[in-house]
Amino acid sequence: MNQSRPLGLVPAMGWNSWNTFTWDINEQLIRDVADRFVSEGYKDAGYEYVVIDDCWSLKERDPNGNLVADPAKFPSGMKALADYIHSKGLKFGMYSCVGTHTCAGYPGGFEHEFQDAKQLAEWGVDFLKYDYCFKPRHMSGELLYKRMSLALKNCGREILFSACNWGEDQVYSWIRESGAHMYRSTGDIQDSWESIKRLAISQLDKQCYTGAFCHNDMDMLVVGMYGGSNNGFIGSAIGGCTDTQYKTHFSLWSLMGSPLMIGCDIRQANPATKDILLNRDLIAINQDVEGRGAYRIKPEPQWFHTDDVFMLVKVLTDGDLAIGFFNLSDDQREISLQFWDLGLPYASGFSLSLYDCWTHQELGTFRERYSPVVPAHDCLVVRAKLVK
Ligand code: GLA
């Protein structure tokens, strides 16, 4: 879908092994995911990167200092896996780390940046997630991301650079200049409503720091996991979320311009999960080519609403507005949007024709205000068109 576009123009879409599988990865799993991307419509919907996270290598480099794929997990090697993924018209992603070791204790990229970039290019890698564990204390993270960015840009292959420093060291203030195409702005997501809510709210006032070629990455999606991680911290000890909560999660990530990296086991995805992940109207908002962040409107009366009830508005390339009415609170709320707050006074003569991006139906034409009632933990996302 995005193949003809310059690298990193719009948020990346794909799948990453970490949330569900952590250390328990192998080449068959990765091939299965690639197969499902094609056979179940994920590729057609725009998902393209199949990414292996941590725990793919041996614990030692070879005598030449090269990283070695664990032959027990990846007996055919990374080049063969890349070839397979490419043969499906998809792209292949891998993982490394700024520090001496990855977060799970495998060799990191420190002082091997140019050598590793060359190796990744030889294998046919298209995407590198670069983590922040075991960073030598005397080195600045900013410098190490600049280093890897330069190495990747000069390795002879187009590789999307996904920085992952968890929002530390005021990353938003320097990451765009480093050359990274996306950057993690938060700590690790967990498969819980509290986590989704916390991450989203933490980025509401950082929307001016996302956009084309360097997207604010709020972490991989937990949609459809239902507590099904092999890692207690991520989900198995937490129990997962409801479909309504996953729908709201996906809406927030879409409107806020986060990359959409699926984290569930798509081989087990039920119809509700697929409806969410394959929602073309939401994906179109996320992938809008101007890549603008969303601004927040606090509903009136402000004294009544807490920070977990808000509207997000994303200005789209064609002049439409994507508007999300989010109720992250535990009670049903009426959320009233005054069109004045969108820059649309009554005297302009314009009304808004609203289309519901979840039911895929027209809601009608409204003048001056629109006040939906939104159940607890739910949201309404509309695409609004100016009409006279
Ligand atoms: C960090 C990252 C996660 C994941 C793990 C792997 O915690 O933030 O997304 O990559 O490391 O060990």
Residues whose N, C-alpha, C, O or C-beta is under 5 A from the ligand:
A	BS01	GLA	W18 D53 D54 C103 A104 D188
